[in-house]
Amino acid sequence: MSLLSTFSIERLASIAISVVLVMFSATLHEIAHGYAALKCGDATAKEAGRLTLNPAAHLDGFGSIALPLLMALMGGPMFAFAKPVPYNPRRLRNPSRDEVIVALAGPASNILQALAGTAVFGLVWGQRLAIASAVGSVGVYWAVKVFTSYIYVNLSLAFFNLIPFPPLDGSKVVMPLLKGEAKAQYYRIQAYAMPVLIAVLYVLPSFLNIDPVGRFLDLTAGNLYDLLLQAVM
């Protein structure tokens, strides 16, 4: 087997792992939104069958599969989105407060997943010699690969979704702070949000070599990722 073939197989395996981790992490992200809404008085997500670990109920063909796959192939930061859980703000006990809680529940779930992944990675790293003797150095390599990818994927999802731009979760946090014409203007922006977001994610980096989202994730998810690994290695 040639070196090129070996590299290609490893690269494809890494991409497949990353996409699966994104799908799993995005599923828990959406469940967190629905569960937070339920605790705040809105059972819409539960009634729609969205409080389930079945990925089919949450995954979006483009946002959960094609987008992370494309970003992985491009070698850029890994992020994605799933189908937003349905919820009715009129059923929330305190809409102005609870909408923010529901919005932040998704990114918070990703931070918790990253912390859990760090804890497990610390155990794997501490026992790497014993693991290597049992399953070989290749087994250690892929265990490290899976857990470090899981940590970074979740940090990227958390901070990406905190960007205050529709339809991301950060926009739901900003919305209650806006009044009058500012809120009306923000609603008008939502009509063009997805094309603008796609342009920022693809057009600017590919054609103008400008990547504001990638830079933002390097400063947030990337730096926190480094700190977490340093803490357990």
VOGU-3710 file (C-alpha; in Angstrom, 3 decimals, decimal comma):
1> msllstfsie> 0,000/0,000/0,000  1,454/3,382/-0,979  1,990/6,264/1,427  -0,602/8,268/-0,521  -3,167/5,506/-0,121  -2,450/5,264/3,607  -2,845/9,027/4,009  -6,077/9,007/2,042  -7,605/6,244/4,128  -6,597/7,985/7,357
11> rlasiaisvv> -7,975/11,310/6,122  -11,281/9,740/5,093  -11,548/7,950/8,438  -10,884/11,208/10,291  -13,538/13,018/8,264  -16,065/10,231/8,871  -15,382/10,357/12,620  -15,788/14,133/12,691  -19,087/14,055/10,794  -20,510/11,344/13,074
21> lvmfsatlhe> -19,425/13,322/16,147  -21,041/16,462/14,763  -24,302/14,594/14,120  -24,317/13,188/17,667  -23,376/16,515/19,262  -25,965/18,445/17,223  -28,639/15,950/18,315  -27,876/16,577/21,992  -27,788/20,316/21,254  -31,360/20,242/19,944
31> iahgyaalkc> -32,592/17,998/22,746  -31,183/20,548/25,213  -33,232/23,310/23,583  -36,395/21,217/23,816  -35,757/20,114/27,385  -35,071/23,687/28,518  -38,330/24,805/26,884  -40,179/21,984/28,642  -38,772/23,002/32,039  -39,836/26,588/31,292
41> gdatakeagr> -43,407/25,518/30,612  -43,494/24,832/26,847  -44,082/21,177/25,936  -44,159/21,786/22,150  -40,911/19,914/21,476  -42,013/16,974/23,613  -45,386/16,828/21,862  -43,611/16,877/18,478  -41,430/13,901/19,473  -38,212/15,935/19,492
51> ltlnpaahld> -37,010/14,950/22,976  -35,449/11,786/21,598  -31,916/10,535/20,968  -32,969/9,346/17,506  -30,789/11,480/15,163  -33,387/11,249/12,383  -35,673/13,526/14,399  -33,090/16,309/14,565  -30,603/16,150/11,708  -30,770/18,508/8,755
61> gfgsialpll> -29,439/17,140/5,456  -27,387/20,231/4,695  -26,602/21,641/8,119  -25,854/18,380/9,932  -24,208/16,316/7,200  -23,237/18,226/4,051  -21,947/21,325/5,854  -19,583/19,552/8,299  -18,462/17,187/5,526  -17,627/20,106/3,262
71> malmggpmfa> -15,840/22,002/6,026  -13,815/18,901/6,905  -12,801/18,399/3,272  -11,784/22,065/3,083  -9,712/21,667/6,230  -11,570/24,456/8,021  -13,223/24,620/11,444  -15,967/22,118/12,093  -19,491/23,345/12,806  -23,023/22,484/11,834
81> fakpvpynpr> -26,660/22,963/12,714  -29,672/20,680/13,054  -33,395/21,199/12,572  -34,483/23,751/15,157  -36,789/22,291/17,787  -40,312/23,696/17,642  -41,339/25,792/20,572  -44,046/28,309/21,356  -42,797/31,336/23,325  -46,401/32,094/24,347
91> rlrnpsrdev> -46,376/28,901/26,422  -43,263/29,914/28,344  -43,893/31,086/31,889  -41,656/34,138/31,498  -41,096/34,605/27,731  -38,521/37,420/27,860  -36,338/35,431/30,254  -37,132/31,898/29,147  -36,406/32,510/25,450  -32,828/33,333/26,429
101> ivalagpasn> -32,614/30,220/28,615  -33,898/28,030/25,778  -31,444/29,602/23,318  -28,431/29,186/25,616  -29,314/25,578/26,495  -27,981/24,322/23,154  -24,487/25,888/23,363  -24,368/25,019/27,071  -24,946/21,356/26,195  -21,989/21,499/23,815
111> ilqalagtav> -19,744/23,025/26,487  -20,788/20,242/28,874  -20,063/17,635/26,196  -16,623/19,176/25,640  -15,894/19,029/29,370  -17,069/15,415/29,565  -14,941/14,557/26,531  -11,944/16,217/28,194  -12,422/14,149/31,346  -12,562/10,893/29,356
121> fglvwgqrla> -9,605/11,971/27,219  -7,621/12,620/30,410  -8,303/9,059/31,534  -7,307/7,648/28,141  -4,140/9,735/28,057  -3,181/8,712/31,588  -3,599/5,023/30,706  -2,171/5,214/27,183  0,672/2,804/27,885  -1,685/0,187/29,324
131> iasavgsvgv> -4,084/0,707/26,413  -1,219/0,403/23,932  -0,138/-2,894/25,469  -3,700/-4,207/25,165  -4,755/-2,967/21,728  -1,582/-1,517/20,231  -0,404/2,010/19,506  -2,898/2,313/16,642  -5,737/1,849/19,132  -4,322/4,630/21,313
141> ywavkvftsy> -3,970/6,910/18,286  -7,609/6,517/17,255  -8,911/6,799/20,827  -7,047/10,090/21,186  -8,298/11,158/17,752  -11,940/10,466/18,632  -11,947/12,256/21,982  -9,923/15,288/20,899  -12,191/15,627/17,853  -15,241/15,331/20,092
151> iyvnlslaff> -13,933/18,117/22,320  -13,165/20,461/19,432  -16,386/19,719/17,562  -18,454/20,635/20,606  -16,499/23,792/21,350  -16,909/24,857/17,718  -20,650/24,161/17,807  -21,038/26,094/21,048  -19,233/29,241/19,938  -20,523/29,133/16,360
161> nlipfppldg> -24,103/29,036/17,629  -23,415/31,930/19,996  -22,744/34,272/17,068  -25,570/36,853/17,309  -26,814/36,379/13,762  -30,063/34,685/12,681  -30,840/31,823/12,757  -28,096/31,013/15,272  -28,814/30,781/18,996  -26,934/33,989/19,728
171> skvvmpllkg> -29,591/35,953/17,873  -32,204/34,770/20,393  -30,043/36,167/23,186  -29,717/39,552/21,476  -33,397/39,846/20,502  -34,785/40,658/23,997  -32,251/43,485/24,288  -33,560/45,258/21,172  -36,416/47,715/21,193  -38,451/49,631/18,630
181> eakaqyyriq> -36,777/50,244/15,281  -33,699/48,201/16,219  -35,842/45,109/16,726  -37,770/45,766/13,493  -34,507/46,080/11,581  -33,269/42,842/13,111  -36,424/41,054/11,953  -35,828/42,377/8,436  -32,280/41,008/8,493  -33,643/37,530/9,217
191> ayampvliav> -35,117/37,332/5,699  -31,588/37,442/4,261  -29,809/35,663/7,097  -29,148/32,308/5,451  -27,678/33,667/2,163  -25,455/36,040/4,156  -24,348/33,229/6,447  -23,482/30,981/3,488  -21,508/33,838/1,907  -19,543/34,377/5,113
201> lyvlpsflni> -18,857/30,665/5,481  -17,863/29,937/1,881  -17,563/32,928/-0,448  -15,353/35,139/1,712  -12,838/32,395/2,661  -12,736/30,799/-0,814  -12,542/33,867/-3,040  -11,357/36,736/-0,874  -9,285/34,795/1,653  -11,254/36,436/4,449
211> dpvgrfldlt> -12,558/34,081/7,120  -14,128/35,977/10,041  -15,941/32,915/11,387  -12,797/30,794/11,264  -10,850/33,529/13,031  -13,554/33,853/15,683  -13,531/30,098/16,299  -9,726/30,056/16,517  -9,848/32,737/19,210  -12,662/31,078/21,178
221> agnlydlllq> -13,026/27,348/20,550  -9,373/26,916/19,543  -7,915/28,623/22,592  -10,294/26,901/25,002  -9,493/23,560/23,340  -5,777/24,132/23,962  -6,400/25,053/27,601  -8,530/21,961/28,232  -5,967/19,590/26,738  -3,133/21,246/28,639
231> avm> -5,094/20,720/31,843  -5,249/16,929/31,446  -2,003/16,088/29,636
//
